[in-house]
Amino acid sequence: MTRAGFARRKMPDSILPPGSPLHSRLLELTAEADRVFFAGLPGVGKSLLLQQLALMAADAGRAVTLLQWDVLRQPFETPRYPLQDGATHPLVIRAAGNWLRSELPKFAGDLLIGELPLIGGRLIELARPLDDAAEPLLRDARSQFVVPVPSREVRAVIEARRAQTIAAPQHASEADDAPPNILRALWRDLQTLAQTLDLAEQPLDHAYSPETYAAVYLHLLRCRHASILPVEALLPTRGSVYAHLADLPQLRATPDEAQAVLRQVESSPDARAWWEL
């Protein structure tokens, strides 16, 4: 895995107004964190915020490595465990998380910026307190877990835009984005979990609730330095965000590493529910 930086000239100008709450928070993270994980469902703006933080970090002279679920999972997907209808096989989910957990103590880069879906167990391993070499890093204040929480209005527009980019992608990676029906299914999964954990009011109406959304993610990240990042206004888009993220090095397993971890998870079933820490 390359740890090289990336050419600043390849990145676009920032779209965050200087002095805005989003700009100020990302500026803090650029200065105060070595690992930043944007936690949340697809369709809340994680990739755009990840891009903007990478841009600001480059301006500050920091070399960035990315961690993106859609890239991370690919070496673990085999003919036995393919992606089906946009859903990742449970063993692939576990294997990718286990590999990432073991890789973090070896990471020698400057700033790691990642995405953590968490729902369905996707990279939940980073939220679990374990007695291993990664735990001190994950508990350290320089590991920040940030939960972007869009307003109802912003979420509705993001979902509409997602339908447009799925229908007419501007970048190959957009074809792998979760389509609107998957976004809604994941939201229903989160609502069900919120009820299980007594974090939501009855009954469910399946309408997006920023309050329920934030409560679930803060619960899952209760053993980490976690914070909410309200997203109250739409951010302008200039082409595909992936066109710029492709210039950055990615944290990703080799094929041999992926196969070794898959063999381990195949032989060691986990009886826990994915949300149990």
Backbone torsions as a table, in degrees:
resi	resn	phi	psi	omega
1	MET	NA	127.1	179.7
2	THR	-73.6	143.4	175.9
3	ARG	-111.2	9.6	-175.9
4	ALA	-64.4	156.2	175.2
5	GLY	-78.1	-163.5	179.6
6	PHE	-137.7	160.4	-176.6
7	ALA	-75.1	120.9	-179.2
8	ARG	-59.2	-33.1	-176.5
9	ARG	-66.0	-17.7	-179.2
10	LYS	-80.0	-15.5	-175.7
11	MET	-90.6	150.6	178.4
12	PRO	-77.4	172.0	172.9
13	ASP	-70.0	154.8	178.9
14	SER	-65.2	143.1	176.7
15	ILE	-101.6	0.0	-179.0
16	LEU	-90.7	123.2	179.2
17	PRO	-62.0	127.9	176.7
18	PRO	-55.3	135.4	-179.1
19	GLY	89.1	-10.1	176.8
20	SER	-71.6	157.2	-179.8
21	PRO	-56.0	-41.2	179.6
22	LEU	-65.0	-45.3	179.7
23	HIS	-61.5	-44.6	-178.5
24	SER	-63.3	-41.0	-179.2
25	ARG	-67.6	-42.7	179.1
26	LEU	-66.9	-34.4	176.9
27	LEU	-63.6	-40.3	175.6
28	GLU	-60.4	-45.0	-179.1
29	LEU	-64.0	-37.5	178.4
30	THR	-58.8	-37.8	-176.3
31	ALA	-87.7	-29.4	-166.6
32	GLU	-111.7	-4.7	-174.9
33	ALA	-124.3	150.6	171.6
34	ASP	-108.7	-17.6	177.7
35	ARG	-140.4	121.5	179.1
36	VAL	-124.2	123.7	-179.3
37	PHE	-119.2	115.5	174.5
38	PHE	-84.6	112.7	-176.0
39	ALA	-101.0	135.3	177.5
40	GLY	162.4	170.8	176.6
41	LEU	-69.2	160.6	167.9
42	PRO	-59.5	148.2	176.0
43	GLY	84.1	26.0	174.5
44	VAL	-119.6	7.1	176.7
45	GLY	92.9	17.0	-177.2
46	LYS	-61.3	-43.9	-176.6
47	SER	-65.3	-38.4	179.0
48	LEU	-67.4	-42.5	178.0
49	LEU	-66.4	-37.2	176.7
50	LEU	-61.3	-43.7	178.2
51	GLN	-62.8	-43.9	-178.1
52	GLN	-66.8	-38.1	176.8
53	LEU	-65.8	-39.6	177.4
54	ALA	-61.9	-40.0	178.0
55	LEU	-63.0	-46.7	-179.7
56	MET	-66.3	-36.8	177.7
57	ALA	-65.2	-39.5	177.8
58	ALA	-62.7	-41.4	177.1
59	ASP	-61.4	-29.2	179.4
60	ALA	-87.3	2.1	177.7
61	GLY	84.8	18.2	-179.1
62	ARG	-99.6	140.9	176.2
63	ALA	-89.0	133.2	-171.4
64	VAL	-112.8	138.7	167.3
65	THR	-120.9	140.8	-177.3
66	LEU	-102.9	153.4	171.4
67	LEU	-129.8	108.2	-179.7
68	GLN	-124.8	131.8	-174.4
69	TRP	-56.3	-44.6	-176.1
70	ASP	-66.9	-21.8	174.6
71	VAL	-88.1	-43.2	-175.7
72	LEU	-61.3	-40.3	-173.7
73	ARG	-73.0	-22.6	-169.3
74	GLN	-59.0	-43.0	180.0
75	PRO	-64.7	-18.5	-177.8
76	PHE	-91.0	-10.9	-179.6
77	GLU	-85.0	121.5	-175.9
78	THR	-126.3	172.1	174.5
79	PRO	-56.1	-25.7	176.9
80	ARG	-77.0	-32.1	-175.2
81	TYR	-129.5	66.0	-177.8
82	PRO	-80.7	164.1	169.7
83	LEU	-71.8	128.3	-177.2
84	GLN	-126.4	116.7	179.6
85	ASP	54.1	38.5	178.1
86	GLY	81.4	0.2	-178.0
87	ALA	-105.3	137.7	-180.0
88	THR	-90.9	139.4	179.7
89	HIS	-63.0	140.1	-178.8
90	PRO	-55.3	-36.4	179.4
91	LEU	-69.0	-33.9	175.1
92	VAL	-64.9	-41.3	178.8
93	ILE	-59.7	-48.1	179.8
94	ARG	-64.7	-44.0	-176.9
95	ALA	-63.6	-44.2	179.9
96	ALA	-62.6	-41.9	179.0
97	GLY	-66.6	-41.3	178.6
98	ASN	-64.2	-42.3	178.8
99	TRP	-61.9	-45.2	-178.6
100	LEU	-61.7	-42.8	179.4
101	ARG	-59.5	-42.0	-179.6
102	SER	-73.2	-24.3	-176.3
103	GLU	-81.9	-29.0	-173.7
104	LEU	-54.9	-44.6	180.0
105	PRO	-64.9	-19.0	-179.7
106	LYS	-88.5	-13.7	-173.9
107	PHE	-65.6	124.8	-175.5
108	ALA	-113.4	13.1	-179.4
109	GLY	-78.7	180.0	-176.8
110	ASP	-85.0	-58.5	-176.8
111	LEU	-133.7	123.1	176.3
112	LEU	-103.5	124.3	178.5
113	ILE	-119.5	122.5	-173.7
114	GLY	-134.3	170.3	175.6
115	GLU	-117.0	132.7	177.8
116	LEU	-123.1	103.7	177.8
117	PRO	-65.6	-44.0	179.8
118	LEU	68.7	-51.4	-177.9
119	ILE	-59.4	133.7	-175.7
120	GLY	81.7	4.2	178.9
121	GLY	90.7	4.9	-177.8
122	ARG	-69.4	104.3	-179.5
123	LEU	66.1	25.4	175.0
124	ILE	-62.7	-19.4	179.5
125	GLU	-57.2	-28.5	-179.8
126	LEU	-75.9	-16.5	178.1
127	ALA	-90.4	-19.5	-174.2
128	ARG	-81.1	130.1	174.5
129	PRO	-76.7	118.5	-179.2
130	LEU	-131.0	158.6	178.0
131	ASP	-91.4	80.2	179.7
132	ASP	-147.9	-178.5	-175.0
133	ALA	-69.2	-22.4	-179.3
134	ALA	-79.2	-25.7	-172.4
135	GLU	-59.1	-45.9	178.1
136	PRO	-59.0	-36.2	178.2
137	LEU	-66.9	-42.8	-177.1
138	LEU	-71.3	-27.5	178.6
139	ARG	-85.2	-17.6	-176.9
140	ASP	-65.9	147.0	-178.6
141	ALA	-65.3	-17.5	177.4
142	ARG	-83.9	4.6	166.6
143	SER	-107.2	109.7	-176.0
144	GLN	-113.0	129.8	178.5
145	PHE	-108.5	113.2	-171.8
146	VAL	-113.4	128.8	-177.6
147	VAL	-109.4	100.4	175.4
148	PRO	-68.9	128.2	-179.4
149	VAL	-122.4	99.2	178.7
150	PRO	-72.7	151.4	172.2
151	SER	-67.1	170.1	178.4
152	ARG	-59.4	-41.2	-177.6
153	GLU	-67.4	-43.0	179.9
154	VAL	-65.9	-42.6	179.6
155	ARG	-59.6	-41.2	-178.9
156	ALA	-63.2	-40.4	-179.6
157	VAL	-70.6	-40.1	177.9
158	ILE	-59.4	-42.5	-179.7
159	GLU	-64.7	-39.6	178.1
160	ALA	-65.7	-40.9	178.1
161	ARG	-64.6	-36.5	179.8
162	ARG	-61.1	-41.2	177.6
163	ALA	-60.1	-37.5	179.8
164	GLN	-68.9	-43.0	-177.7
165	THR	-72.6	-30.0	174.8
166	ILE	-66.5	-40.6	-178.4
167	ALA	-71.9	-35.6	-178.1
168	ALA	-139.4	75.0	-176.1
169	PRO	-64.4	139.6	175.3
170	GLN	-93.2	-9.8	-179.3
171	HIS	-147.4	147.9	-177.2
172	ALA	-57.1	-34.9	-177.8
173	SER	-66.7	-24.0	-179.9
174	GLU	-66.6	-23.7	177.9
175	ALA	-67.4	-20.6	179.3
176	ASP	-91.7	-4.2	178.5
177	ASP	-64.3	148.6	176.4
178	ALA	-65.7	125.2	179.1
179	PRO	-70.8	167.0	-176.3
180	PRO	-53.9	-36.9	-179.4
181	ASN	-66.5	-34.1	176.1
182	ILE	-71.0	-38.5	176.6
183	LEU	-57.3	-45.2	-179.1
184	ARG	-69.0	-36.8	178.5
185	ALA	-65.5	-40.7	177.9
186	LEU	-65.6	-36.6	177.1
187	TRP	-64.3	-40.8	177.7
188	ARG	-64.2	-37.5	176.0
189	ASP	-60.9	-42.0	179.5
190	LEU	-64.8	-41.4	178.5
191	GLN	-61.7	-41.9	178.8
192	THR	-62.1	-42.1	177.3
193	LEU	-64.3	-39.7	178.8
194	ALA	-59.2	-39.5	176.5
195	GLN	-67.2	-43.1	179.5
196	THR	-58.0	-36.8	-177.0
197	LEU	-93.7	6.5	-178.1
198	ASP	58.8	41.2	-179.5
199	LEU	-111.2	3.2	-178.6
200	ALA	-135.8	151.8	177.3
201	GLU	-78.9	152.2	174.7
202	GLN	-91.4	152.6	-9.2
203	PRO	-89.7	171.9	175.7
204	LEU	-75.6	136.6	173.5
205	ASP	-120.5	2.1	175.9
206	HIS	69.0	5.5	174.7
207	ALA	-81.2	140.1	-179.7
208	TYR	-60.0	132.2	178.7
209	SER	-127.3	112.5	178.1
210	PRO	-57.2	-35.1	-177.4
211	GLU	-67.2	-46.4	178.3
212	THR	-64.3	-42.6	-179.7
213	TYR	-58.0	-50.2	-179.2
214	ALA	-63.7	-40.4	-177.9
215	ALA	-62.2	-42.3	-179.1
216	VAL	-65.5	-46.1	-177.6
217	TYR	-68.4	-37.3	176.8
218	LEU	-66.2	-34.0	176.4
219	HIS	-64.7	-46.3	-179.1
220	LEU	-65.0	-27.7	-176.8
221	LEU	-105.9	24.7	-174.4
222	ARG	-66.8	-17.1	178.1
223	CYS	-97.6	13.4	-177.3
224	ARG	-129.0	167.3	173.0
225	HIS	-79.0	94.0	-173.5
226	ALA	-117.7	145.7	179.3
227	SER	-146.7	155.4	177.4
228	ILE	-91.7	139.2	175.1
229	LEU	-120.6	96.5	-179.5
230	PRO	-64.3	136.8	175.7
231	VAL	-118.4	96.8	-171.9
232	GLU	-98.3	-13.7	-178.2
233	ALA	-132.4	148.6	177.9
234	LEU	-69.1	139.5	176.1
235	LEU	-97.6	138.2	179.2
236	PRO	-67.9	149.2	178.0
237	THR	-115.0	143.1	178.8
238	ARG	-128.6	92.5	-175.9
239	GLY	72.1	-160.6	-179.2
240	SER	-88.6	132.0	177.1
241	VAL	-62.3	-29.0	-177.3
242	TYR	-68.1	-25.5	179.8
243	ALA	-61.0	-29.7	-179.1
244	HIS	-92.7	-34.0	178.6
245	LEU	-66.9	-26.2	-179.3
246	ALA	-65.0	-17.8	179.0
247	ASP	-78.9	-8.3	-174.8
248	LEU	-98.8	147.4	173.6
249	PRO	-67.0	148.4	-176.1
250	GLN	-119.8	143.7	171.1
251	LEU	-80.4	119.5	-171.5
252	ARG	-157.3	139.2	179.7
253	ALA	-74.5	151.2	169.5
254	THR	-76.8	161.8	177.2
255	PRO	-56.7	-40.3	179.5
256	ASP	-65.8	-41.4	177.8
257	GLU	-62.5	-43.1	-178.9
258	ALA	-62.5	-43.9	-179.1
259	GLN	-66.1	-37.4	179.4
260	ALA	-64.4	-42.8	-179.7
261	VAL	-70.3	-37.0	176.4
262	LEU	-60.0	-41.4	178.5
263	ARG	-62.5	-37.3	179.6
264	GLN	-65.1	-46.0	-177.2
265	VAL	-71.6	-29.7	176.4
266	GLU	-63.2	-32.5	-176.7
267	SER	-95.0	-1.1	-177.5
268	SER	-136.7	80.7	179.1
269	PRO	-58.9	147.3	178.4
270	ASP	-112.7	115.5	-175.9
271	ALA	-82.9	-8.2	-179.7
272	ARG	-71.2	148.9	165.6
273	ALA	-67.7	149.2	-171.5
274	TRP	-61.8	-28.4	-176.6
275	TRP	-84.0	-5.4	-179.7
276	GLU	-79.5	121.3	-178.4
277	LEU	-90.3	NA	NA
